[in-house]
């Protein structure tokens, strides 16, 4: 939870190695938990909100494409629901 709080406090200014931009405005929060690499993917909604899409254990050198695609799908779904509410 400390890392999420740090992300909340610093937003897009949270530097590497703690956070990184992957592609198409999908970011990763980079956490080491009991010796394992954990990634939480997220995006920014306007400048005030950070939407966490999902987390996974990273076992390869790069973030798997399927995980980035999953985050993009979640973002699309989130944005569609937000538009419907207006």
PDB file with one MODEL, atoms N, CA, C and O in Angstrom:
MODEL        1
ATOM      1  N   UNK A   1       0.824  -1.194   0.000  1.00  0.00           N
ATOM      2  CA  UNK A   1       0.000   0.000   0.000  1.00  0.00           C
ATOM      3  C   UNK A   1       0.871   1.263   0.000  1.00  0.00           C
ATOM      4  O   UNK A   1       0.456   2.307  -0.503  1.00  0.00           O
ATOM      5  N   UNK A   2       2.068   1.163   0.561  1.00  0.00           N
ATOM      6  CA  UNK A   2       2.954   2.330   0.565  1.00  0.00           C
ATOM      7  C   UNK A   2       3.274   2.808  -0.848  1.00  0.00           C
ATOM      8  O   UNK A   2       3.357   4.010  -1.097  1.00  0.00           O
ATOM      9  N   UNK A   3       3.453   1.868  -1.769  1.00  0.00           N
ATOM     10  CA  UNK A   3       3.790   2.247  -3.148  1.00  0.00           C
ATOM     11  C   UNK A   3       2.614   2.936  -3.816  1.00  0.00           C
ATOM     12  O   UNK A   3       2.799   3.883  -4.581  1.00  0.00           O
ATOM     13  N   UNK A   4       1.410   2.468  -3.534  1.00  0.00           N
ATOM     14  CA  UNK A   4       0.225   3.106  -4.111  1.00  0.00           C
ATOM     15  C   UNK A   4       0.064   4.509  -3.532  1.00  0.00           C
ATOM     16  O   UNK A   4      -0.301   5.441  -4.249  1.00  0.00           O
ATOM     17  N   UNK A   5       0.331   4.658  -2.255  1.00  0.00           N
ATOM     18  CA  UNK A   5       0.285   5.979  -1.632  1.00  0.00           C
ATOM     19  C   UNK A   5       1.340   6.904  -2.244  1.00  0.00           C
ATOM     20  O   UNK A   5       1.082   8.086  -2.471  1.00  0.00           O
ATOM     21  N   UNK A   6       2.515   6.363  -2.505  1.00  0.00           N
ATOM     22  CA  UNK A   6       3.582   7.146  -3.147  1.00  0.00           C
ATOM     23  C   UNK A   6       3.140   7.592  -4.544  1.00  0.00           C
ATOM     24  O   UNK A   6       3.372   8.733  -4.943  1.00  0.00           O
ATOM     25  N   UNK A   7       2.505   6.683  -5.275  1.00  0.00           N
ATOM     26  CA  UNK A   7       1.982   7.021  -6.602  1.00  0.00           C
ATOM     27  C   UNK A   7       0.916   8.107  -6.482  1.00  0.00           C
ATOM     28  O   UNK A   7       0.883   9.038  -7.286  1.00  0.00           O
ATOM     29  N   UNK A   8       0.058   7.990  -5.497  1.00  0.00           N
ATOM     30  CA  UNK A   8      -0.982   8.991  -5.277  1.00  0.00           C
ATOM     31  C   UNK A   8      -0.358  10.365  -5.002  1.00  0.00           C
ATOM     32  O   UNK A   8      -0.826  11.377  -5.525  1.00  0.00           O
ATOM     33  N   UNK A   9       0.678  10.397  -4.197  1.00  0.00           N
ATOM     34  CA  UNK A   9       1.320  11.660  -3.831  1.00  0.00           C
ATOM     35  C   UNK A   9       2.091  12.295  -4.988  1.00  0.00           C
ATOM     36  O   UNK A   9       2.051  13.511  -5.171  1.00  0.00           O
ATOM     37  N   UNK A  10       2.786  11.476  -5.760  1.00  0.00           N
ATOM     38  CA  UNK A  10       3.659  12.019  -6.805  1.00  0.00           C
ATOM     39  C   UNK A  10       3.057  11.976  -8.204  1.00  0.00           C
ATOM     40  O   UNK A  10       3.519  12.675  -9.105  1.00  0.00           O
ATOM     41  N   UNK A  11       2.028  11.156  -8.383  1.00  0.00           N
ATOM     42  CA  UNK A  11       1.357  11.072  -9.685  1.00  0.00           C
ATOM     43  C   UNK A  11       2.327  10.796 -10.812  1.00  0.00           C
ATOM     44  O   UNK A  11       3.192   9.929 -10.687  1.00  0.00           O
ATOM     45  N   UNK A  12       2.197  11.525 -11.916  1.00  0.00           N
ATOM     46  CA  UNK A  12       3.059  11.260 -13.071  1.00  0.00           C
ATOM     47  C   UNK A  12       4.520  11.621 -12.835  1.00  0.00           C
ATOM     48  O   UNK A  12       5.369  11.330 -13.678  1.00  0.00           O
ATOM     49  N   UNK A  13       4.825  12.246 -11.708  1.00  0.00           N
ATOM     50  CA  UNK A  13       6.209  12.599 -11.405  1.00  0.00           C
ATOM     51  C   UNK A  13       6.960  11.500 -10.655  1.00  0.00           C
ATOM     52  O   UNK A  13       8.145  11.652 -10.358  1.00  0.00           O
ATOM     53  N   UNK A  14       6.279  10.396 -10.347  1.00  0.00           N
ATOM     54  CA  UNK A  14       6.962   9.281  -9.681  1.00  0.00           C
ATOM     55  C   UNK A  14       7.991   8.716 -10.656  1.00  0.00           C
ATOM     56  O   UNK A  14       7.630   8.241 -11.732  1.00  0.00           O
ATOM     57  N   UNK A  15       9.285   8.766 -10.282  1.00  0.00           N
ATOM     58  CA  UNK A  15      10.336   8.420 -11.254  1.00  0.00           C
ATOM     59  C   UNK A  15      10.618   6.921 -11.335  1.00  0.00           C
ATOM     60  O   UNK A  15      10.162   6.126 -10.514  1.00  0.00           O
ATOM     61  N   UNK A  16      11.381   6.580 -12.351  1.00  0.00           N
ATOM     62  CA  UNK A  16      11.978   5.253 -12.439  1.00  0.00           C
ATOM     63  C   UNK A  16      12.987   5.147 -11.334  1.00  0.00           C
ATOM     64  O   UNK A  16      13.651   6.149 -11.070  1.00  0.00           O
ATOM     65  N   UNK A  17      13.163   4.088 -10.693  1.00  0.00           N
ATOM     66  CA  UNK A  17      12.726   2.734 -10.998  1.00  0.00           C
ATOM     67  C   UNK A  17      11.378   2.368 -10.368  1.00  0.00           C
ATOM     68  O   UNK A  17      10.981   1.204 -10.426  1.00  0.00           O
ATOM     69  N   UNK A  18      10.672   3.316  -9.776  1.00  0.00           N
ATOM     70  CA  UNK A  18       9.415   3.013  -9.087  1.00  0.00           C
ATOM     71  C   UNK A  18       8.232   2.915 -10.034  1.00  0.00           C
ATOM     72  O   UNK A  18       7.304   2.141  -9.798  1.00  0.00           O
ATOM     73  N   UNK A  19       8.262   3.688 -11.091  1.00  0.00           N
ATOM     74  CA  UNK A  19       7.181   3.704 -12.073  1.00  0.00           C
ATOM     75  C   UNK A  19       7.777   3.940 -13.450  1.00  0.00           C
ATOM     76  O   UNK A  19       8.881   4.467 -13.588  1.00  0.00           O
ATOM     77  N   UNK A  20       7.023   3.540 -14.463  1.00  0.00           N
ATOM     78  CA  UNK A  20       7.504   3.739 -15.826  1.00  0.00           C
ATOM     79  C   UNK A  20       6.308   3.794 -16.768  1.00  0.00           C
ATOM     80  O   UNK A  20       5.261   3.207 -16.493  1.00  0.00           O
ATOM     81  N   UNK A  21       6.473   4.502 -17.877  1.00  0.00           N
ATOM     82  CA  UNK A  21       5.474   4.549 -18.926  1.00  0.00           C
ATOM     83  C   UNK A  21       5.758   3.393 -19.874  1.00  0.00           C
ATOM     84  O   UNK A  21       6.882   3.232 -20.349  1.00  0.00           O
ATOM     85  N   UNK A  22       4.732   2.589 -20.145  1.00  0.00           N
ATOM     86  CA  UNK A  22       4.916   1.455 -21.053  1.00  0.00           C
ATOM     87  C   UNK A  22       4.605   1.866 -22.486  1.00  0.00           C
ATOM     88  O   UNK A  22       5.504   1.996 -23.316  1.00  0.00           O
ATOM     89  N   UNK A  23       3.325   2.067 -22.762  1.00  0.00           N
ATOM     90  CA  UNK A  23       2.919   2.529 -24.097  1.00  0.00           C
ATOM     91  C   UNK A  23       1.491   3.033 -24.038  1.00  0.00           C
ATOM     92  O   UNK A  23       0.711   2.631 -23.174  1.00  0.00           O
ATOM     93  N   UNK A  24       1.162   3.908 -24.953  1.00  0.00           N
ATOM     94  CA  UNK A  24      -0.201   4.410 -25.102  1.00  0.00           C
ATOM     95  C   UNK A  24      -0.815   4.843 -23.762  1.00  0.00           C
ATOM     96  O   UNK A  24      -1.967   4.533 -23.460  1.00  0.00           O
ATOM     97  N   UNK A  25      -0.025   5.557 -22.982  1.00  0.00           N
ATOM     98  CA  UNK A  25      -0.449   6.110 -21.683  1.00  0.00           C
ATOM     99  C   UNK A  25      -0.760   5.055 -20.624  1.00  0.00           C
ATOM    100  O   UNK A  25      -1.436   5.352 -19.639  1.00  0.00           O
ATOM    101  N   UNK A  26      -0.282   3.845 -20.814  1.00  0.00           N
ATOM    102  CA  UNK A  26      -0.368   2.812 -19.779  1.00  0.00           C
ATOM    103  C   UNK A  26       0.960   2.839 -19.026  1.00  0.00           C
ATOM    104  O   UNK A  26       2.033   2.797 -19.628  1.00  0.00           O
ATOM    105  N   UNK A  27       0.866   2.909 -17.703  1.00  0.00           N
ATOM    106  CA  UNK A  27       2.045   2.988 -16.840  1.00  0.00           C
ATOM    107  C   UNK A  27       2.145   1.733 -15.988  1.00  0.00           C
ATOM    108  O   UNK A  27       1.181   0.980 -15.846  1.00  0.00           O
ATOM    109  N   UNK A  28       3.324   1.524 -15.428  1.00  0.00           N
ATOM    110  CA  UNK A  28       3.509   0.421 -14.490  1.00  0.00           C
ATOM    111  C   UNK A  28       4.086   0.951 -13.189  1.00  0.00           C
ATOM    112  O   UNK A  28       4.974   1.804 -13.181  1.00  0.00           O
ATOM    113  N   UNK A  29       3.563   0.430 -12.097  1.00  0.00           N
ATOM    114  CA  UNK A  29       4.131   0.659 -10.778  1.00  0.00           C
ATOM    115  C   UNK A  29       4.981  -0.568 -10.503  1.00  0.00           C
ATOM    116  O   UNK A  29       4.491  -1.695 -10.570  1.00  0.00           O
ATOM    117  N   UNK A  30       6.241  -0.356 -10.197  1.00  0.00           N
ATOM    118  CA  UNK A  30       7.212  -1.451 -10.099  1.00  0.00           C
ATOM    119  C   UNK A  30       7.508  -1.739  -8.632  1.00  0.00           C
ATOM    120  O   UNK A  30       8.091  -0.918  -7.925  1.00  0.00           O
ATOM    121  N   UNK A  31       7.097  -2.913  -8.199  1.00  0.00           N
ATOM    122  CA  UNK A  31       7.212  -3.288  -6.788  1.00  0.00           C
ATOM    123  C   UNK A  31       7.961  -4.612  -6.678  1.00  0.00           C
ATOM    124  O   UNK A  31       7.787  -5.512  -7.499  1.00  0.00           O
ATOM    125  N   UNK A  32       8.792  -4.709  -5.652  1.00  0.00           N
ATOM    126  CA  UNK A  32       9.450  -5.976  -5.338  1.00  0.00           C
ATOM    127  C   UNK A  32       8.824  -6.466  -4.041  1.00  0.00           C
ATOM    128  O   UNK A  32       8.843  -5.760  -3.032  1.00  0.00           O
ATOM    129  N   UNK A  33       8.269  -7.674  -4.066  1.00  0.00           N
ATOM    130  CA  UNK A  33       7.550  -8.236  -2.932  1.00  0.00           C
ATOM    131  C   UNK A  33       8.091  -9.632  -2.638  1.00  0.00           C
ATOM    132  O   UNK A  33       7.907 -10.563  -3.423  1.00  0.00           O
ATOM    133  N   UNK A  34       8.746  -9.757  -1.516  1.00  0.00           N
ATOM    134  CA  UNK A  34       9.347 -11.040  -1.116  1.00  0.00           C
ATOM    135  C   UNK A  34      10.235 -11.619  -2.219  1.00  0.00           C
ATOM    136  O   UNK A  34      10.208 -12.819  -2.496  1.00  0.00           O
ATOM    137  N   UNK A  35      11.016 -10.742  -2.837  1.00  0.00           N
ATOM    138  CA  UNK A  35      11.960 -11.173  -3.863  1.00  0.00           C
ATOM    139  C   UNK A  35      11.372 -11.336  -5.249  1.00  0.00           C
ATOM    140  O   UNK A  35      12.100 -11.646  -6.192  1.00  0.00           O
ATOM    141  N   UNK A  36      10.069 -11.136  -5.395  1.00  0.00           N
ATOM    142  CA  UNK A  36       9.429 -11.280  -6.702  1.00  0.00           C
ATOM    143  C   UNK A  36       9.061  -9.907  -7.244  1.00  0.00           C
ATOM    144  O   UNK A  36       8.715  -8.994  -6.495  1.00  0.00           O
ATOM    145  N   UNK A  37       9.145  -9.785  -8.561  1.00  0.00           N
ATOM    146  CA  UNK A  37       8.778  -8.545  -9.227  1.00  0.00           C
ATOM    147  C   UNK A  37       7.266  -8.523  -9.449  1.00  0.00           C
ATOM    148  O   UNK A  37       6.708  -9.408 -10.097  1.00  0.00           O
ATOM    149  N   UNK A  38       6.619  -7.506  -8.906  1.00  0.00           N
ATOM    150  CA  UNK A  38       5.185  -7.318  -9.092  1.00  0.00           C
ATOM    151  C   UNK A  38       4.994  -6.034  -9.886  1.00  0.00           C
ATOM    152  O   UNK A  38       5.674  -5.035  -9.649  1.00  0.00           O
ATOM    153  N   UNK A  39       4.075  -6.071 -10.818  1.00  0.00           N
ATOM    154  CA  UNK A  39       3.743  -4.884 -11.584  1.00  0.00           C
ATOM    155  C   UNK A  39       2.255  -4.600 -11.431  1.00  0.00           C
ATOM    156  O   UNK A  39       1.419  -5.498 -11.527  1.00  0.00           O
ATOM    157  N   UNK A  40       1.945  -3.330 -11.190  1.00  0.00           N
ATOM    158  CA  UNK A  40       0.561  -2.864 -11.188  1.00  0.00           C
ATOM    159  C   UNK A  40       0.451  -1.891 -12.347  1.00  0.00           C
ATOM    160  O   UNK A  40       1.154  -0.881 -12.392  1.00  0.00           O
ATOM    161  N   UNK A  41      -0.432  -2.200 -13.281  1.00  0.00           N
ATOM    162  CA  UNK A  41      -0.607  -1.328 -14.434  1.00  0.00           C
ATOM    163  C   UNK A  41      -1.720  -0.331 -14.131  1.00  0.00           C
ATOM    164  O   UNK A  41      -2.680  -0.647 -13.428  1.00  0.00           O
ATOM    165  N   UNK A  42      -1.580   0.869 -14.668  1.00  0.00           N
ATOM    166  CA  UNK A  42      -2.540   1.926 -14.375  1.00  0.00           C
ATOM    167  C   UNK A  42      -2.514   2.975 -15.473  1.00  0.00           C
ATOM    168  O   UNK A  42      -1.630   2.988 -16.329  1.00  0.00           O
ATOM    169  N   UNK A  43      -3.516   3.860 -15.425  1.00  0.00           N
ATOM    170  CA  UNK A  43      -3.561   5.008 -16.317  1.00  0.00           C
ATOM    171  C   UNK A  43      -4.132   6.186 -15.546  1.00  0.00           C
ATOM    172  O   UNK A  43      -4.725   6.024 -14.480  1.00  0.00           O
ATOM    173  N   UNK A  44      -3.944   7.356 -16.099  1.00  0.00           N
ATOM    174  CA  UNK A  44      -4.456   8.576 -15.476  1.00  0.00           C
ATOM    175  C   UNK A  44      -5.764   8.966 -16.151  1.00  0.00           C
ATOM    176  O   UNK A  44      -5.876   8.940 -17.377  1.00  0.00           O
ATOM    177  N   UNK A  45      -6.740   9.324 -15.344  1.00  0.00           N
ATOM    178  CA  UNK A  45      -8.023   9.817 -15.840  1.00  0.00           C
ATOM    179  C   UNK A  45      -8.091  11.282 -15.460  1.00  0.00           C
ATOM    180  O   UNK A  45      -8.203  11.627 -14.283  1.00  0.00           O
ATOM    181  N   UNK A  46      -8.025  12.126 -16.448  1.00  0.00           N
ATOM    182  CA  UNK A  46      -7.785  13.554 -16.242  1.00  0.00           C
ATOM    183  C   UNK A  46      -6.495  13.675 -15.448  1.00  0.00           C
ATOM    184  O   UNK A  46      -5.635  12.800 -15.558  1.00  0.00           O
ATOM    185  N   UNK A  47      -6.332  14.690 -14.678  1.00  0.00           N
ATOM    186  CA  UNK A  47      -5.088  14.808 -13.915  1.00  0.00           C
ATOM    187  C   UNK A  47      -5.284  14.416 -12.466  1.00  0.00           C
ATOM    188  O   UNK A  47      -4.316  14.326 -11.711  1.00  0.00           O
ATOM    189  N   UNK A  48      -6.532  14.180 -12.066  1.00  0.00           N
ATOM    190  CA  UNK A  48      -6.807  13.948 -10.653  1.00  0.00           C
ATOM    191  C   UNK A  48      -6.915  12.489 -10.255  1.00  0.00           C
ATOM    192  O   UNK A  48      -6.774  12.160  -9.077  1.00  0.00           O
ATOM    193  N   UNK A  49      -7.163  11.608 -11.210  1.00  0.00           N
ATOM    194  CA  UNK A  49      -7.439  10.225 -10.868  1.00  0.00           C
ATOM    195  C   UNK A  49      -6.406   9.279 -11.468  1.00  0.00           C
ATOM    196  O   UNK A  49      -5.951   9.448 -12.599  1.00  0.00           O
ATOM    197  N   UNK A  50      -6.057   8.286 -10.676  1.00  0.00           N
ATOM    198  CA  UNK A  50      -5.191   7.206 -11.148  1.00  0.00           C
ATOM    199  C   UNK A  50      -6.019   5.940 -11.064  1.00  0.00           C
ATOM    200  O   UNK A  50      -6.495   5.573  -9.990  1.00  0.00           O
ATOM    201  N   UNK A  51      -6.192   5.271 -12.192  1.00  0.00           N
ATOM    202  CA  UNK A  51      -7.006   4.063 -12.237  1.00  0.00           C
ATOM    203  C   UNK A  51      -6.070   2.865 -12.353  1.00  0.00           C
ATOM    204  O   UNK A  51      -5.363   2.709 -13.349  1.00  0.00           O
ATOM    205  N   UNK A  52      -6.074   2.014 -11.315  1.00  0.00           N
ATOM    206  CA  UNK A  52      -5.276   0.790 -11.323  1.00  0.00           C
ATOM    207  C   UNK A  52      -6.064  -0.268 -12.077  1.00  0.00           C
ATOM    208  O   UNK A  52      -7.226  -0.523 -11.762  1.00  0.00           O
ATOM    209  N   UNK A  53      -5.439  -0.881 -13.065  1.00  0.00           N
ATOM    210  CA  UNK A  53      -6.178  -1.873 -13.860  1.00  0.00           C
ATOM    211  C   UNK A  53      -6.006  -3.288 -13.317  1.00  0.00           C
ATOM    212  O   UNK A  53      -6.991  -3.998 -13.113  1.00  0.00           O
ATOM    213  N   UNK A  54      -4.771  -3.698 -13.085  1.00  0.00           N
ATOM    214  CA  UNK A  54      -4.527  -5.041 -12.568  1.00  0.00           C
ATOM    215  C   UNK A  54      -3.056  -5.189 -12.175  1.00  0.00           C
ATOM    216  O   UNK A  54      -2.212  -4.352 -12.497  1.00  0.00           O
ATOM    217  N   UNK A  55      -2.788  -6.271 -11.476  1.00  0.00           N
ATOM    218  CA  UNK A  55      -1.416  -6.570 -11.038  1.00  0.00           C
ATOM    219  C   UNK A  55      -1.048  -7.985 -11.493  1.00  0.00           C
ATOM    220  O   UNK A  55      -1.912  -8.831 -11.723  1.00  0.00           O
ATOM    221  N   UNK A  56       0.252  -8.210 -11.613  1.00  0.00           N
ATOM    222  CA  UNK A  56       0.735  -9.545 -11.984  1.00  0.00           C
ATOM    223  C   UNK A  56       2.187  -9.678 -11.543  1.00  0.00           C
ATOM    224  O   UNK A  56       2.875  -8.686 -11.304  1.00  0.00           O
ATOM    225  N   UNK A  57       2.636 -10.924 -11.443  1.00  0.00           N
ATOM    226  CA  UNK A  57       4.044 -11.197 -11.165  1.00  0.00           C
ATOM    227  C   UNK A  57       4.780 -11.175 -12.492  1.00  0.00           C
ATOM    228  O   UNK A  57       4.393 -11.864 -13.436  1.00  0.00           O
ATOM    229  N   UNK A  58       5.832 -10.389 -12.563  1.00  0.00           N
ATOM    230  CA  UNK A  58       6.623 -10.271 -13.787  1.00  0.00           C
ATOM    231  C   UNK A  58       7.699 -11.345 -13.777  1.00  0.00           C
ATOM    232  O   UNK A  58       8.512 -11.417 -12.855  1.00  0.00           O
ATOM    233  N   UNK A  59       7.696 -12.176 -14.809  1.00  0.00           N
ATOM    234  CA  UNK A  59       8.657 -13.281 -14.880  1.00  0.00           C
ATOM    235  C   UNK A  59       9.551 -13.199 -16.115  1.00  0.00           C
ATOM    236  O   UNK A  59      10.403 -14.062 -16.328  1.00  0.00           O
ATOM    237  N   UNK A  60       9.355 -12.156 -16.931  1.00  0.00           N
ATOM    238  CA  UNK A  60      10.159 -11.977 -18.133  1.00  0.00           C
ATOM    239  C   UNK A  60      10.855 -10.615 -18.054  1.00  0.00           C
ATOM    240  O   UNK A  60      10.536  -9.795 -17.192  1.00  0.00           O
ATOM    241  N   UNK A  61      11.796 -10.387 -18.951  1.00  0.00           N
ATOM    242  CA  UNK A  61      12.529  -9.118 -18.899  1.00  0.00           C
ATOM    243  C   UNK A  61      11.648  -7.925 -19.268  1.00  0.00           C
ATOM    244  O   UNK A  61      11.836  -6.835 -18.728  1.00  0.00           O
ATOM    245  N   UNK A  62      10.705  -8.111 -20.162  1.00  0.00           N
ATOM    246  CA  UNK A  62       9.790  -7.044 -20.559  1.00  0.00           C
ATOM    247  C   UNK A  62       8.393  -7.367 -20.036  1.00  0.00           C
ATOM    248  O   UNK A  62       8.061  -8.525 -19.783  1.00  0.00           O
ATOM    249  N   UNK A  63       7.592  -6.334 -19.883  1.00  0.00           N
ATOM    250  CA  UNK A  63       6.196  -6.556 -19.524  1.00  0.00           C
ATOM    251  C   UNK A  63       5.524  -7.246 -20.713  1.00  0.00           C
ATOM    252  O   UNK A  63       5.597  -6.750 -21.837  1.00  0.00           O
ATOM    253  N   UNK A  64       4.874  -8.382 -20.473  1.00  0.00           N
ATOM    254  CA  UNK A  64       4.237  -9.100 -21.586  1.00  0.00           C
ATOM    255  C   UNK A  64       3.175  -8.245 -22.287  1.00  0.00           C
ATOM    256  O   UNK A  64       2.414  -7.516 -21.650  1.00  0.00           O
ATOM    257  N   UNK A  65       3.153  -8.358 -23.593  1.00  0.00           N
ATOM    258  CA  UNK A  65       2.192  -7.615 -24.404  1.00  0.00           C
ATOM    259  C   UNK A  65       0.765  -7.899 -23.963  1.00  0.00           C
ATOM    260  O   UNK A  65      -0.071  -6.996 -23.956  1.00  0.00           O
ATOM    261  N   UNK A  66       0.476  -9.140 -23.596  1.00  0.00           N
ATOM    262  CA  UNK A  66      -0.898  -9.485 -23.194  1.00  0.00           C
ATOM    263  C   UNK A  66      -1.324  -8.699 -21.957  1.00  0.00           C
ATOM    264  O   UNK A  66      -2.504  -8.381 -21.808  1.00  0.00           O
ATOM    265  N   UNK A  67      -0.380  -8.379 -21.066  1.00  0.00           N
ATOM    266  CA  UNK A  67      -0.718  -7.603 -19.873  1.00  0.00           C
ATOM    267  C   UNK A  67      -1.014  -6.151 -20.233  1.00  0.00           C
ATOM    268  O   UNK A  67      -1.909  -5.535 -19.653  1.00  0.00           O
ATOM    269  N   UNK A  68      -0.273  -5.611 -21.177  1.00  0.00           N
ATOM    270  CA  UNK A  68      -0.523  -4.236 -21.639  1.00  0.00           C
ATOM    271  C   UNK A  68      -1.873  -4.172 -22.350  1.00  0.00           C
ATOM    272  O   UNK A  68      -2.641  -3.232 -22.147  1.00  0.00           O
ATOM    273  N   UNK A  69      -2.159  -5.168 -23.181  1.00  0.00           N
ATOM    274  CA  UNK A  69      -3.448  -5.214 -23.876  1.00  0.00           C
ATOM    275  C   UNK A  69      -4.602  -5.334 -22.886  1.00  0.00           C
ATOM    276  O   UNK A  69      -5.658  -4.735 -23.087  1.00  0.00           O
ATOM    277  N   UNK A  70      -4.407  -6.098 -21.829  1.00  0.00           N
ATOM    278  CA  UNK A  70      -5.432  -6.231 -20.798  1.00  0.00           C
ATOM    279  C   UNK A  70      -5.696  -4.872 -20.147  1.00  0.00           C
ATOM    280  O   UNK A  70      -6.851  -4.508 -19.927  1.00  0.00           O
ATOM    281  N   UNK A  71      -4.652  -4.132 -19.844  1.00  0.00           N
ATOM    282  CA  UNK A  71      -4.813  -2.803 -19.243  1.00  0.00           C
ATOM    283  C   UNK A  71      -5.541  -1.857 -20.206  1.00  0.00           C
ATOM    284  O   UNK A  71      -6.390  -1.073 -19.780  1.00  0.00           O
ATOM    285  N   UNK A  72      -5.216  -1.928 -21.484  1.00  0.00           N
ATOM    286  CA  UNK A  72      -5.889  -1.082 -22.473  1.00  0.00           C
ATOM    287  C   UNK A  72      -7.374  -1.439 -22.573  1.00  0.00           C
ATOM    288  O   UNK A  72      -8.217  -0.551 -22.703  1.00  0.00           O
ATOM    289  N   UNK A  73      -7.693  -2.722 -22.514  1.00  0.00           N
ATOM    290  CA  UNK A  73      -9.082  -3.171 -22.558  1.00  0.00           C
ATOM    291  C   UNK A  73      -9.842  -2.659 -21.342  1.00  0.00           C
ATOM    292  O   UNK A  73     -10.968  -2.177 -21.466  1.00  0.00           O
ATOM    293  N   UNK A  74      -9.230  -2.762 -20.175  1.00  0.00           N
ATOM    294  CA  UNK A  74      -9.870  -2.249 -18.959  1.00  0.00           C
ATOM    295  C   UNK A  74     -10.077  -0.738 -19.054  1.00  0.00           C
ATOM    296  O   UNK A  74     -11.107  -0.219 -18.624  1.00  0.00           O
ATOM    297  N   UNK A  75      -9.101  -0.041 -19.614  1.00  0.00           N
ATOM    298  CA  UNK A  75      -9.231   1.410 -19.771  1.00  0.00           C
ATOM    299  C   UNK A  75     -10.388   1.752 -20.712  1.00  0.00           C
ATOM    300  O   UNK A  75     -11.190   2.639 -20.417  1.00  0.00           O
ATOM    301  N   UNK A  76     -10.472   1.053 -21.839  1.00  0.00           N
ATOM    302  CA  UNK A  76     -11.571   1.294 -22.781  1.00  0.00           C
ATOM    303  C   UNK A  76     -12.927   1.072 -22.111  1.00  0.00           C
ATOM    304  O   UNK A  76     -13.853   1.863 -22.289  1.00  0.00           O
ATOM    305  N   UNK A  77     -13.034   0.004 -21.350  1.00  0.00           N
ATOM    306  CA  UNK A  77     -14.280  -0.293 -20.652  1.00  0.00           C
ATOM    307  C   UNK A  77     -14.603   0.810 -19.640  1.00  0.00           C
ATOM    308  O   UNK A  77     -15.743   1.266 -19.554  1.00  0.00           O
ATOM    309  N   UNK A  78     -13.609   1.227 -18.889  1.00  0.00           N
ATOM    310  CA  UNK A  78     -13.785   2.294 -17.902  1.00  0.00           C
ATOM    311  C   UNK A  78     -14.275   3.578 -18.573  1.00  0.00           C
ATOM    312  O   UNK A  78     -15.223   4.207 -18.103  1.00  0.00           O
ATOM    313  N   UNK A  79     -13.637   3.956 -19.655  1.00  0.00           N
ATOM    314  CA  UNK A  79     -13.992   5.195 -20.347  1.00  0.00           C
ATOM    315  C   UNK A  79     -15.396   5.122 -20.954  1.00  0.00           C
ATOM    316  O   UNK A  79     -16.128   6.111 -20.931  1.00  0.00           O
ATOM    317  N   UNK A  80     -15.775   3.974 -21.492  1.00  0.00           N
ATOM    318  CA  UNK A  80     -17.131   3.814 -22.045  1.00  0.00           C
ATOM    319  C   UNK A  80     -18.173   3.991 -20.941  1.00  0.00           C
ATOM    320  O   UNK A  80     -19.188   4.656 -21.146  1.00  0.00           O
ATOM    321  N   UNK A  81     -17.926   3.404 -19.781  1.00  0.00           N
ATOM    322  CA  UNK A  81     -18.879   3.534 -18.685  1.00  0.00           C
ATOM    323  C   UNK A  81     -18.949   4.968 -18.190  1.00  0.00           C
ATOM    324  O   UNK A  81     -20.029   5.436 -17.830  1.00  0.00           O
ATOM    325  N   UNK A  82     -17.822   5.682 -18.161  1.00  0.00           N
ATOM    326  CA  UNK A  82     -17.810   7.079 -17.726  1.00  0.00           C
ATOM    327  C   UNK A  82     -18.613   7.952 -18.695  1.00  0.00           C
ATOM    328  O   UNK A  82     -19.342   8.846 -18.265  1.00  0.00           O
ATOM    329  N   UNK A  83     -18.484   7.699 -19.981  1.00  0.00           N
ATOM    330  CA  UNK A  83     -19.206   8.478 -20.991  1.00  0.00           C
ATOM    331  C   UNK A  83     -20.704   8.240 -20.865  1.00  0.00           C
ATOM    332  O   UNK A  83     -21.488   9.182 -20.986  1.00  0.00           O
ATOM    333  N   UNK A  84     -21.118   6.992 -20.621  1.00  0.00           N
ATOM    334  CA  UNK A  84     -22.536   6.665 -20.484  1.00  0.00           C
ATOM    335  C   UNK A  84     -23.171   7.380 -19.303  1.00  0.00           C
ATOM    336  O   UNK A  84     -24.349   7.731 -19.357  1.00  0.00           O
ATOM    337  N   UNK A  85     -22.412   7.601 -18.240  1.00  0.00           N
ATOM    338  CA  UNK A  85     -22.948   8.242 -17.031  1.00  0.00           C
ATOM    339  C   UNK A  85     -23.228   9.722 -17.226  1.00  0.00           C
ATOM    340  O   UNK A  85     -24.020  10.304 -16.485  1.00  0.00           O
ATOM    341  N   UNK A  86     -22.588  10.337 -18.213  1.00  0.00           N
ATOM    342  CA  UNK A  86     -22.747  11.792 -18.422  1.00  0.00           C
ATOM    343  C   UNK A  86     -24.054  12.144 -19.054  1.00  0.00           C
ATOM    344  O   UNK A  86     -24.329  13.321 -19.290  1.00  0.00           O
TER     345      UNK A  86
ENDMDL
END
